[in-house]
Amino acid sequence: MRTGLIVGGVVVVILGFIFTGTIIGAIIGLPFILIGFIMIIWGLVTSGKRTEQVIVSQPPTRTETVRTEIVQKIMVRCPNCSTLNPEDATYCSKCGAELKK
């Protein structure tokens, strides 16, 4: 039984009746009463329905091995601008100076 919903509806209805004691409170209180009755009715209607939530966790079906290779690149520093260039470069990628081998 959804007692929480029913009890909440009763509380909201009671608050609605308390608010309706004044003229301005009636404007605020009437929606409280309406919402409270809807909560009570919804709690009674859905109390016969039983819902369960089942969480199934399955192990992974296959294992993947990830291999990473560490590649070391030898870099050559340009004598003109000190930029690092690949070992096989003939000219500097920044200033265009010829790299000595």
C-alpha positions, 0 to 999 in steps of 0.5 A, spaced: 500 500 500 502 506 498 501 509 505 506 515 504 502 518 498 496 517 502 498 520 508 501 526 504 495 527 501 491 528 507 497 533 510 496 537 503 488 537 504 489 539 512 493 544 509 488 547 504 483 547 509 487 551 514 489 556 508 482 557 506 480 561 513 481 567 510 479 570 503 486 570 500 487 563 503 481 560 500 485 562 493 491 558 495 487 553 499 483 550 494 488 548 490 491 544 496 485 541 497 484 539 490 491 536 489 491 533 496 484 529 494 488 527 487 494 524 491 489 520 496 485 517 490 492 516 486 495 512 492 488 508 493 488 506 486 495 504 485 495 501 492 493 494 489 499 494 484 505 491 486 511 494 482 518 491 483 525 493 480 530 488 478 537 490 477 541 485 473 548 485 472 552 481 467 559 480 467 562 482 461 562 477 455 569 477 452 575 480 455 579 485 450 586 486 451 589 493 450 596 494 448 599 500 447 606 501 445 611 506 447 615 509 441 621 513 442 622 518 437 629 521 436 628 529 436 634 534 433 634 541 435 635 546 430 641 550 431 638 557 429 631 557 433 632 551 438 626 548 435 625 540 436 624 537 429 624 529 427 631 526 426 629 525 419 628 532 417 632 536 413 630 543 414 627 546 421 619 546 421 619 553 424 625 557 421 627 553 415 634 552 417 638 546 414 639 541 420 646 538 420 646 530 420 
